[in-house]
Amino acid sequence: MRCLEPFRASLSLQAAQSPAPGVPRMIARLSASVAAAIMMSSSALAQGAELTDPQIAHIAYTAGKLDITAAKQALERSENPNVKAFAADMVRDHEAVNRQTIALVKKLRVTPKDNDTSRMLSQKAAVKTKELSQLKGVEFDKAYLNNEVIYHKIVDDALATHLIPSARNAELKDLLKAVLKSIQGHGQHAEQVAAELK
């Protein structure tokens, strides 16, 4: 798992050096710092902290909940119909996945367990929400979409390299694999909408 650390570092550096077109470098650096914090959490997982299924379920639920919060902020602040449509898709899709996650943990009689990764995700998302609340118009749209691109790449990596391989329950693993496909589509959609911004 440690072989992924150079990739994570380059992703963070790339985000800071070459943000999406029109995204101010300061905003890109802020997004990169959030990405780096999430990646450090993923690195901790790679270095031996073994996750349990209840922890994995909590991380997956938390990641979805945080993207719902970000999307709702975009629905309130953006005036761009494409950004609003993307944000509405994020709310719909992540709420659906979170309902599936809740149904599965109830079926399995498992209580999701809070953990360092979930807490770090929540802390960094709170910082990002505050930063985005200071922006308006196109500046907000670009920063929001840049963050969505980075966030989905990181969640994609975490699912593929840590959460799915660590999941022991077959049904949880299958749900996470379905989520991975959705996350990959979300990242591509965010890139497409970001490229269309003027």
Order of alpha helices (4+ residues) and beta strands (2+ residues): alpha-alpha-alpha-alpha-alpha-alpha-alpha
